[in-house]
Amino acid sequence: MNNISKKFLNKSKNHLMWFVVPIVVLILIGGVVFASKNGQELVWESSESVVTNHISDAAIVEIEISDNNFSGSGTFVNVGANQKVTIENCTFSNSTSSAIVVNGGELEINNSTISNCDTIERLSGALYVMYGTVNIDGSKFEGNSSQAIFVDYGSTISVSNSQFLNNTDGVIRSYLSNSILCSNVLFSGNSTSGWGCVIQVGNEDTVQFENCSFVANSADRGAVFYMPIATIAEYAGPSSLSFSGAYTNPTTGAKMATFDSNTTLDGGNGLVGYADYSCGSIVFETDVTFINSGSDNFEELVYCDYDVEIY
């Protein structure tokens, strides 16, 4: 991989100076990492718990990880600022920390599985994101005992053509000022003893579900979503949440219902969603469908406190 040069003008001496900025490209295929840094080839085994730590001094990092199986107690991939990581055809399992952490970088996950992770930390998930950009396609989060995805601050998350199955501490939890888009995603058999199994919306969030289906999820309140009041005084802005369409079964090609057989632990209001006062706006497009939901009363399916806009 060639280095790139950046040209700077030193005004005091009135001449040009050239600096070489290293670019590292790292490829992890089937258990061995191959990298090139400043023309020098580097090789190390993938048993190292965090592959990105080896190249944290690089100004720009592009990392490709494919056809690997990661299993153990630690964090397997840590994506830092200025790093762009692509994960393809990999499995991550049995971690007691976040299996993948994104802190300021970019991550792409394709055709991969994250399963059976149980993070010890309270505010974390099998995938943890802060100030990052994450794109997930054709992947599966299954059987995790912690939240599948925890989105902390200022991040952009896009999930498409994927499935979240039988996770037992909720699916997505967002905290503050995040943008989340899920498109053609199935959420099925997930549960939590708290509120909002599929999504806990944070403050000043924008959350969109397009052509998604929510089947047999359960929570104390809000089997699919929970929108809280603003909990941080300086970030008191409302959030927005929207639903449109439903998931298409990739095997049969059949269109599913949007909401099907979701339940709350006490069977009370908010079978699908629960919104606290002044939390923001919720939009259900006309193509959204409810079946086997325990009630035909929309106010029982979606409980909204006062000062919530719902369409």
Secondary structure, 3 states (H helix, E strand, C coil): CCCEEEEEEECCCCEEEEEEECEEEEEEECCEEEEEECCEEEEEECCCCCHHHHHCCCCEEEEEEECCEEECCCCCEEECCCEEEEEECCEEECCCCCCEEEECCEEEEECCEEECCCCCCCCCEEEEEECCEEEEECCEEECCCCEEEEEEECCEEEEEEEEEECCCCCCEEEEECCEEEEEEEEEECCECCCECCCEECCECCEEEEECCEEECCEECECCCEEECCCCCHHHCCCEEEEEECCCECCCCCCECCCEECCEECCCCCCCCEEECCCCEEEEECCCCCEECCCCCCHHHHEEECCCCEEC
